[in-house]
Structures are given as structure tokens and as C-alpha cells.
């Protein structure tokens, strides 16, 4: 395994982390009374848009999984539209799962969907950029020993950390502490964000530490 590939992964992940910092700090320079707690919906929208845009740009520039096939313009447009549909379906699916886990069904619909949008940005968008709209490849990557590159391993780690972080973030909500950050879905979205950032940091370190043991099958 080449160390240069790990360095590319680390550089990309650091830029993604920096995009979250920018989405948290920069809006306060332009929006009055902006804060994660006070204007949480605004922060969710800005964070999702910033992280999503940065991810797409990075994958276009770095091309971690370059395709050897030449595709027509029509094929690229169809693939893009398919990715958009998959992303929207992911938001709806996450929204449904979150409601099943106890989120309000009718009240706070906008808050729940915004949280689902953030989760989809951290997980599904990452999959779409790296793997494309191919469910079979997704199933292969997230199966046991299904990773074929360090990018697949990184995708596994960041996705798992994001979901687990969101799950842990729900624990303080029912507690009778009456804190501002217990309002739905602040703690969950912060948990997902911390999980995503942790995954971005852990992935290259874990891959570097286990680089001698990692073997990948040919595609």
C-alpha cells in the first residue's frame, strides 16, 4: 500500500473537517445572532450544503476510484439524476427511521427532515461520490471483507461513526435536565457531526496503523 494514497485520504478528510468548522464559524460574520443552538435549523442547512459541496468538489478533483470506461454525456447526466434520486430517497428513509426511533411524527417535521438531510450528507452522499449509484457495490463495500481500497475502508468507518454518533446523541434528550441543547434535534445532529469528524480522523490513522495487514482483492 502506498503511503501517498493514505496522505491523499488524510488531506481530503482534513479539508472536510475544515468545511464543518467554516460552516459553524463563518455564518456568524454575515448572519445576526447566528449560533448552533439558537439558529440550529440554519446551521443544519449551511453545514449540509457546505460539507456536501466540498465532498463533491474533492471527489471530482482527486478521483479516488477513477473509471476506466469512457461514458457519453447522456450517460453522465443519467448517472447524476440517479444520484439525486438516491440522495432524496436516503433523506426520506432516514426521516422514517428517525420517526420510528421516537422523533415526533407531525410536530417538528422540518427539524427531523433537516437532521435526516445532515445524516444523508455524512453517509449517502459520501457513498454516491465514491461508489456511484450502484447498490450492488454498496452492499459489497459494507459486507465483511468487502473493501477493495483504503477509500472503501474510510467510507465504512466514517459512515459507521456518523450513525453511531447520531444514536448516542439521542441519549440526553429524555433526561430531565432542561438544557437548551436537549431541544430536538440538536444533540443528535451534534452527535452525528462529532461522529463524522471522528471517523474522518480515525480512518486514515487506522488504515496507516494496519497498512501491512490490509490486503485488497482486485476489482
Secondary structure, DSSP 8 states (H G I E B T S, - for coil): --HHHHHHHHHHHHHHHHHHHHHHHGGGGTSTT--TTTTHHHHHHHHHHHHHHHHHHHHHHH-TT--SS---HHHHHHHHHHHHHHHHHHHHHHHHHHHHTT--SSTTHHHHHHHHHHHHHHTHHHHHHHH-S-HHHHHHHTSTT---SHHHHHHHHHHHHHHHHHHHHTTTTTSTT--GGGSTTHHHHHHHHHHHHHHHHHHHHHHHHTTTT------
